[in-house]
C-alpha cells in the first residue's frame, strides 16, 4: 500500500477528468479543424478557415459579449465592494447572517431567478405596470428586451460571486494594521487606499475571475431578458451546435471564446501582478 | 460624526442590495399564489391555492423535476466518492503528478460551462454515444467533482496525522483507520462538497443543454416554456425547493454552531 496509496486514491478522479475533460477539449480542437456537414459527415482537413469564417461572421456578438461581460463585472465590483467592506468590518456578530441573506437567492434555480427578474421588469408587470398606471412612466416605456435588462440580469445573477471573495480577503485584514496607519496620521481615505485596498486585491482578482468568465459566456440572460439585438456569443454557440448541427463552426467559436477569455485573464493578471494569480489559482 | 454617518449609509446600502437580490425570489413565491387566467403570470389577479393542489398536473414538468432529482442524487454520489478520494490524495500525499492534478482541478472549475458542455457534446458525437440520462450524469459529475475535491482538501490539510498513527498503533487496519478516524474527521468537508454538488447539479442549465439529447431537466423545461408562458406550478416548485434548501442550510448552521459550543 504505502507509497502507491495516492495513486490508487487519485486514479478514479484522474480517469473521470481525463476522459470527460481533457479528451473532449482535444476532440473539440480536432472538430474545429474539420470541414463538412452533418449529412455527408465531417472530414479532418486541418483547415483554420473555420476560425476566420466564424470570427468574421460573429464578431459583433463576440465583441458584444465581451462588452456586456466587462461592463457587468465592473458594475459588480463597484456595487459589491462596499457590501463586502461593510460586512467584513462592521458586520460584527451578524456577519454570517448577512452572508446567508446574500446567498439566499441561490436556493432558487439560476434559470428561474432570471425569469423572475424578467417578471419584475415586464412591460405590464408589477413594477412598470403600476408606475404606468399612476402616469409616472410613459406607456411605451420598456426595459425588457434591451441592453440594460441583459446587463442588469448578469449583475443580479453573479453579484454574490463578486462579494464573497472580496469579503474573505477583507475579513483577513488585521485591524491592527489599519490602526497603525491611523497612528501614523493617515486619513480615513489614505488608510483605505494605501492599506485596506491593496490587501483586498487578491479577493478582487478572484471575484473578477469568478464573474467575468461566466457572465461573458452566459446564454441565459440574453435569451430570457434580451431582444433580438442582444444576442451573445453563448446563444450563437448553442444555436450552431444544437439547432444547425454545424459542429466545426461551433467548436471554432467555443475555442475562440476560451482563448479570448484566457488572454483577458492573462492581461488582467499581468497588470495586477502574477503573485496574486498564483494565490488565487492555489485556492 | 462624519464616520458614523458613512457607516450608516453603508449599512442601509447593504440592506438595499440584499433586498434587490431577494426581490425576484419574493415575486416567484407571491405569484405561486396568483389566480391567473391568462398564460402570462405578471399581473396580480387574486389569491388561490389552486397551483399547490394541482402541483403535479403538468406531466412534462413533473417528469422534468423527477429527472432533475434523480440526476442530482446519482451525480452527487459519484462526484462525492471520486472527489473525496482525489481530495485525500492531493491533500495528504506528495506524489508525481500532484501539480498536474491540481491544474486539472483548477481547469475543471474555471472552464466556462459553455465550453465544457460543447466539448462533451463533441466527444459524445464523435463516439456516437446516445444522449440522455447517462450523458447528463457524466457531465454533472465532472463539474461537481472538482468542487468536492476543493472542500475535502481544505479539511485534509488541517488533519492531524498523529490521530491516524494512534489508531494504527492501537491495532486498527488501513480500512478501519479510514472508516473510524479519517472519514469522521473530514466529514464536514465531504458533506459540504456533497451539498454543493447537489445544488450545482439541480441548478444546471448550460452544460445540460448540450448533452441532454431529448431528455428534459427542470431548468431546461422552464426555459423551453418561456415563450409560451410559464405555468404557476413552476413558481410553486421553485418555492418548495427554495424553502427546503434554506431549511437544510439553517439546520446545518445551527447544528455546527451547537457542535462548536460543546
Interface residues (C-beta under 8 A of the other chain):
Chain A: X1 X5 X6 X7 X9 X10 X12 X13 X14 X16 X17 X18 X20 X21 X22 X23 X24 X25 X27 X28 X31 X79 X80 X82 X83 X85 X86 X87 X90 X96 X98 X100 X101 X102 X104 X105 X106 X107 X108 X109 X110 X111 X112 X113 X115 X116 X117 X119 X120 X122 X124 X125 X126 X129 X156 X159 X160 X188 X209 X213 X214 X216 X217 X218 X219 X220 X223 X224 X234 X237 X238 X241 X242 X247 X250 X251 X254 X255 X257 X258 X261 X281 X282
Chain B: X3 X7 X10 X11 X13 X14 X17 X18 X20 X21 X22 X23 X24 X25 X27 X28 X31 X40 X41 X42 X43 X44 X81 X82 X83 X85 X86 X88 X89 X90 X92 X93 X95 X97 X98 X101 X102 X104 X105 X106 X107 X108 X110 X111 X112 X113 X114 X115 X116 X118 X119 X120 X121 X122 X123 X125 X126 X138 X139 X141 X142 X145 X146 X149 X174 X199 X202 X203 X205 X206 X209 X210 X218 X219 X222 X223 X226 X230 X234 X238 X241 X242 X245 X246 X249 X250 X253
